Amino acid sequence: MPTTPRRGAPLAAGLAALLLLSACSTSTHGTATTSEAAAATTTSEAPPPPPVIIKPADIPRFLLDAPQVATLLGVPTVQSRPDDYTTFSEFPTGSTFDPPDCVTVAYPQVGANYTAAGAQATNGSSFGDNLQQPTARFEQAVVTFPDATAAQGYLDALSQLWKGCAGKTFTQNMPGIHTTPMVIGHPDTTPTGILNLALASPSGSGWSSVRALAAVGNAVIDTQTGGYNITADAANKFVDAIKAKMP
């Protein structure tokens, strides 16, 4: 770019040329900046990851085994209950519950609730440090739904149901099975999405049971941890351990 007027040209013409060149330079610079800003604005974001889909056939590999359960329960060993946990729970004929709508506070895998919500399949297991008179026990299940919306919807509906059960005493009568009343606590959801509910013995024995559930993709992790002075934090560790095994 020339910095002096051409030989023989008037000085005014030279100044005008300089001003014109300066204006052109400024205009070009401004246009480039605008284009860069537009490019930055229109840059597309990375697409979200695909939703987690848990297939019914894969459920067993996400369940915790006996050594893992024993470690989390804080006991040397646990025994596995021989019951069938590959189907939803059905109770013996003649069983009664009060309040009847609150049966899920005490049991995972309740068939009537899950099938009504559109659940597809389930699998699970149950452990205790002593199967006759356990001082620590754990029950787990994973339940699949058609999609993530249905799984989270079940969890949200259960939270609302449990709010109506809070503060009541849950009693149950099943033929040939000894049970004790339990006082139902208030449901709570952690920042990581785990739904908790505690039940405590009104006798003051210290025995308690904590339900802990979470939705992962199209699946719901459904657990119950029982023992003396069991806390929600302790129960949540089981859910986190199962979640860690999922995609």
Long-range contacts (C-beta under 8 A, 24 or more apart in sequence): 51-147, 51-148, 51-217, 51-218, 52-148, 52-216, 52-217, 52-218, 52-219, 52-246, 52-247, 53-217, 53-218, 54-142, 54-144, 54-216, 54-217, 54-218, 54-219, 54-246, 54-247, 55-144, 56-120, 56-121, 56-123, 56-144, 59-121, 59-122, 59-123, 59-142, 59-144, 59-219, 60-123, 61-245, 62-142, 62-242, 62-245, 62-246, 63-123, 63-124, 63-125, 63-140, 63-142, 63-242, 64-138, 64-140, 64-238, 64-241, 64-242, 66-127, 68-241, 69-127, 69-138, 69-238, 70-127, 70-129, 72-138, 72-234, 72-237, 72-238, 72-241, 73-127, 73-129, 73-136, 73-138, 73-225, 73-227, 74-136, 75-129, 75-135, 75-136, 76-129, 77-129, 78-127, 78-128, 78-129, 78-136, 78-138, 79-127, 79-128, 79-129, 79-130, 79-131, 80-125, 80-126, 80-127, 81-125, 81-126, 81-127, 81-128, 81-131, 83-126, 85-109, 85-122, 85-123, 85-124, 85-125, 85-126, 85-141, 86-122, 86-123, 86-124, 87-111, 87-122, 88-114, 88-115, 88-119, 88-122, 91-174, 92-174, 92-175, 92-176, 92-177, 93-175, 94-174, 94-175, 95-172, 95-173, 95-174, 95-175, 96-172, 96-173, 97-170, 97-171, 97-172, 97-173, 98-170, 98-171, 98-172, 99-165, 99-168, 99-170, 101-161, 101-164, 101-165, 102-161, 102-162, 102-164, 102-165, 102-168, 102-170, 102-184, 103-172, 104-158, 104-161, 104-162, 104-211, 105-162, 105-165, 105-170, 105-182, 105-184, 105-197, 105-199, 105-211, 106-170, 106-172, 106-182, 106-199, 106-209, 106-224, 107-224, 108-139, 108-140, 108-141, 108-211, 108-222, 108-223, 108-224, 109-141, 109-143, 109-222, 113-158, 114-143, 114-154, 117-145, 117-150, 117-153, 117-154, 117-157, 118-145, 118-146, 118-150, 119-143, 119-144, 119-145, 119-154, 119-220, 120-144, 120-145, 120-146, 124-222, 134-226, 135-227, 135-228, 136-226, 136-227, 136-228, 137-225, 137-226, 137-227, 138-223, 138-224, 138-225, 138-226, 138-238, 139-223, 139-224, 140-221, 140-222, 140-223, 140-238, 140-242, 141-221, 141-222, 141-223, 142-219, 142-220, 142-221, 142-222, 142-242, 143-219, 143-220, 143-222, 144-218, 144-219, 145-218, 145-219, 145-220, 146-218, 147-218, 148-215, 148-217, 148-218, 150-218, 151-215, 151-216, 151-217, 151-218, 151-219, 151-220, 152-215, 154-215, 154-220, 155-195, 155-213, 155-214, 155-215, 155-220, 158-195, 158-213, 159-187, 159-189, 159-195, 162-187, 162-197, 163-187, 169-202, 170-199, 182-209, 188-232, 190-236, 192-240, 194-236, 194-239, 194-240, 196-232, 196-235, 196-236, 198-230, 198-232, 210-234, 210-235, 211-235, 212-236, 212-238, 212-239, 213-239, 214-239, 214-243, 216-243, 216-246, 217-246, 217-247, 219-246
